[in-house]
Amino acid sequence: MSQPIATQTKWIRKTFIGDSKLPIVYEPAEERTLDEFIDWFQIHESEWREDLKTYGAILFRGFPVHEASDFQSILFSTNEKHLGEFYLGTSPRDEVLKHVFTASELPPHYPIMQHAEMSFLDNPPKFLFFYAEKASAFGGETPLTDLRLVYQNIDPKIKEKIERYGIRYRRRYDGPSSQKRFSIWKTKRWDEMFGTTNLDEVKQIAEKNRFELEWSTVDSLTITNQQSGFRTHPIANTIAWHNHAQTFHYQAGVTETWKIFKHQKTLRSLGVALLLTVLTGLKRVLGPNSHDVHVMYGNGEEISPKEMKSITNVFWNHLVAIPWQTGDVLFIDNFSVSHGRLPYTGPRRILVGWAD
């Protein structure tokens, strides 16, 4: 049930859903046109930016946003000068319009663990923008977790090691001759990630992002890089958990799928959890070198399965999963709040943009 809060701006009402203050919800108190909504964004820029800094996410619900071009107009109205065009993340996605992409082309049974977008980069996006062009019949929520709370509640021993050593990532990708856009461990191909098959261009992008490249063949590329693991918000000066450990660690997926089974209680989610349990056990026996996506402490020490489970538990203790409604628009402060995707059934199409 929505709980109103005192602040209200003319024809826009602000509420919270239930007891959570993530996200803050903006709803129209009266019917208005898309052009009036766009005008509001520009006139009240300081207000929504302040709420985004405070709460970490804003859900715009009930506004006349009906198609991708409407969402694109909202992106332009934010006055962000550097809307995203080049995506160095791991999930396959397609460009719909300039600055507008599909959120992920991974299959519907595939869970996407909580993460701050492109946290393994030196300069990840500062804002993310999502639009529910078509909400799914069941599941498919984009769960949110306050990364500031994760930082505060993580095991002190894990926090100390990350503060001291940072996080090291290793990702192994197939190349352009592979017909698959993703696999359960590798996700998309390296030519899709870099947006080119020109090896000189790949090298330039890698150097800019401090990626170490190791080629086995043209169709097998291993990328290694290191990041701090935590980030300080450039405006609010708050500190947040900001890494892909809970996405790239082999234990994270199986822990996540069992939590999803408890949340969704479907036979499919049970089957996925059982299958991933078997595959994860096999990968544990084969050792870290067999993992196509791997994460460890910056000094080379492995993050143990027990440590990874405790990290995932902290995320789920603070996770908020609000079902999409068609037409919803969601703003996320990428330095404060993580996102993911729960499995779903039925047609679903979520679009995304970001600001660098």
C-alpha positions, -999 to 999 in steps of 0.1 A, spaced: 0 0 0 13 34 -9 21 57 20 19 95 12 46 118 24 43 155 32 62 169 2 41 175 -30 49 195 -60 18 210 -76 3 181 -97 28 154 -87 23 134 -56 52 117 -37 46 84 -19 64 53 -6 53 17 -12 49 0 22 75 6 48 104 10 24 118 43 13 134 27 -18 123 39 -42 104 71 -37 74 71 -60 62 100 -80 26 98 -93 4 124 -110 -23 139 -88 -42 148 -120 -41 139 -156 -15 157 -177 1 153 -211 36 140 -219 47 175 -228 37 188 -194 55 160 -178 87 168 -198 83 205 -188 81 195 -152 114 176 -154 132 206 -166 116 231 -142 120 209 -112 154 195 -120 169 205 -86 140 188 -68 142 153 -84 179 154 -83 179 160 -46 154 131 -40 175 109 -62 206 117 -41 187 111 -9 167 80 -17 188 65 -45 159 57 -68 127 74 -81 98 54 -96 76 75 -119 43 57 -121 11 66 -139 25 91 -164 17 91 -201 48 73 -213 36 49 -240 66 41 -263 104 42 -266 104 77 -281 85 90 -251 112 75 -228 139 90 -251 122 124 -246 124 120 -208 161 112 -211 167 144 -230 147 164 -205 171 154 -177 196 178 -192 223 151 -189 251 161 -214 266 126 -217 238 101 -222 252 66 -228 260 52 -262 288 27 -256 281 -2 -233 311 -21 -218 290 -43 -196 286 -81 -198 249 -86 -207 238 -87 -243 215 -58 -253 202 -41 -284 200 -5 -294 163 7 -299 168 44 -304 198 67 -298 206 64 -261 179 38 -256 187 1 -253 170 -31 -243 178 -38 -206 191 -73 -213 186 -100 -238 193 -129 -214 166 -156 -213 137 -151 -189 147 -180 -165 181 -164 -161 184 -143 -129 206 -112 -129 222 -107 -95 224 -73 -78 251 -50 -92 260 -14 -97 261 -9 -134 297 -13 -148 312 -11 -114 344 -28 -128 351 4 -148 371 34 -136 342 57 -146 309 38 -143 276 55 -152 263 79 -125 226 75 -134 205 47 -149 171 51 -164 146 22 -170 113 21 -188 87 -7 -187 75 -8 -223 58 -41 -214 56 -55 -179 56 -93 -176 27 -114 -164 47 -129 -136 80 -120 -120 105 -99 -139 110 -73 -111 141 -51 -112 150 -55 -75 168 -27 -58 193 -27 -29 207 3 -11 244 -1 -15 251 24 13 233 -1 37 252 -30 22 285 -12 29 274 -6 65 262 -41 72 288 -63 54 310 -86 74 338 -63 88 365 -89 79 353 -89 43 352 -51 43 387 -48 57 401 -71 30 384 -51 2 395 -18 17 430 -31 18 433 -50 -15 404 -41 -37 387 -65 -61 402 -83 -91 380 -94 -120 387 -120 -147 363 -126 -176 368 -150 -205 348 -143 -237 341 -161 -270 347 -142 -302 328 -133 -334 328 -168 -349 307 -181 -321 270 -180 -330 259 -177 -293 252 -143 -279 257 -156 -243 262 -187 -223 254 -194 -186 289 -183 -176 303 -161 -203 273 -140 -213 280 -120 -245 309 -122 -270 339 -99 -268 331 -83 -302 297 -74 -288 312 -59 -257 338 -38 -275 315 -30 -304 341 -39 -330 362 -68 -344 391 -45 -351 419 -56 -327 436 -22 -326 404 -6 -315 399 -33 -289 434 -26 -276 427 12 -274 395 7 -255 412 -18 -231 441 6 -224 416 34 -217 399 12 -191 430 -5 -177 420 -39 -190 447 -65 -193 440 -86 -224 452 -122 -230 443 -139 -263 442 -177 -266 429 -174 -301 409 -147 -319 379 -163 -305 390 -165 -269 398 -134 -249 405 -131 -212 401 -97 -196 416 -89 -162 413 -57 -142 412 -44 -107 390 -19 -88 386 -5 -53 354 -24 -44 338 7 -27 330 41 -40 324 75 -25 294 94 -40 307 124 -59 281 147 -45 266 132 -13 300 120 -1 284 87 11 303 54 8 287 25 -10 295 -12 -18 304 -9 -55 317 -40 -72 306 -71 -91 316 -98 -66 280 -109 -61 276 -111 -99 308 -127 -111 316 -151 -82 306 -187 -91 289 -192 -57 266 -161 -61 244 -176 -88 234 -207 -69 228 -188 -37 207 -163 -56 186 -190 -73 177 -206 -40 166 -173 -27 146 -167 -58 129 -201 -54 119 -191 -18 106 -158 -32 87 -171 -63 79 -207 -53 77 -221 -88 88 -254 -103 109 -236 -128 128 -217 -101 133 -249 -82 147 -266 -114 171 -238 -121 183 -238 -85 189 -276 -86 207 -274 -119 229 -245 -109 237 -263 -76 251 -293 -96 270 -271 -121 285 -250 -93 296 -281 -74 314 -292 -106 331 -258 -110 342 -259 -74 359 -292 -80 376 -280 -113 389 -249 -95 391 -211 -103 410 -215 -136 380 -233 -150 357 -203 -143 350 -181 -173 339 -153 -150 358 -150 -118 363 -125 -90 388 -124 -61 404 -100 -37 430 -78 -52 459 -97 -36 448 -129 -54 431 -144 -24 399 -163 -32 365 -150 -19 353 -181 -1 318 -196 -8 310 -188 29 320 -152 24 300 -150 -8 269 -163 9 272 -137 36 275 -110 10 244 -122 -8 225 -124 25 232 -88 32 218 -78 -3 186 -98 2 181 -84 37 178 -50 21 164 -59 -13 131 -43 -25 113 -59 -55 84 -39 -67 65 -54 -97 67 -34 -129 36 -18 -143 36 -10 -180 46 27 -185 67 29 -153 100 49 -155 127 43 -129 157 65 -122 186 50 -102 216 67 -87 242 41 -97 266 52 -69 240 44 -42 216 17 -54 221 -16 -72 197 -34 -95 191 -69 -109 164 -89 -126 142 -117 -113 131 -145 -136 98 -140 -154 71 -155 -176 51 -139 -204 62 -110 -227 84 -84 -211 104 -55 -225 123 -31 -203 143 -4 -219 173 14 -204 195 45 -208 223 59 -187 243 90 -181 281 88 -179 
